[in-house]
Amino acid sequence: LQESIASNQQASLETEEKNKNFFETIYDGDGYEKYNSSNNTGELKIGGKGYTDAVELWGGTPFVLFNLDGEYQTINFDIGRVDDSEIIDVTLRIYLNDSKSGEYTINAETPLTPIQVQVAGATTMKIELAGDGYKQYGLVNFEAQ
């Protein structure tokens, strides 16, 4: 039983470390800001909750770029409108290796919408927001496998 508990704790720490490392794969974009708990860069509020490991996207057609290096199979994250920002629905677009791989309609009144992206073999990923008006959305709860 002790070995099982220790093994589960180790697996949990490895998963947490992999998620932190994934957050560091962000290398560029337009209209974005990283909030990072390890750098004490503040927090992003979505649905009344604060998130310290997050990416905020704002503007007309903001996007963020990730260097995946083909190291991941699946990326999970949640997206939601930043508190006290204009209530505008958006279209979330995902590009892998410069080809569109998914498009999702995100309701501004839903606190968080879960997104899962299959990225096996992809070296780059672009997450982009499209739609009318000035948008402010956050990407939170990243899990990389």
Buried (B, 14 or more C-beta within 10 A) or exposed (E): EEEEEEEEEEEEEEEEEBBBEBBEBBEEBBBBBBBBBEEEBBBBBBBEEEBBBBBBBBBEBBBBBBEBEEBBEEBBBBBBBBBEBEEBBBEBBBBBBEEEBBEEEBEBEEEBBEBEBBBEEBBBBBBBBBBEEEBBBBBBBBBBE
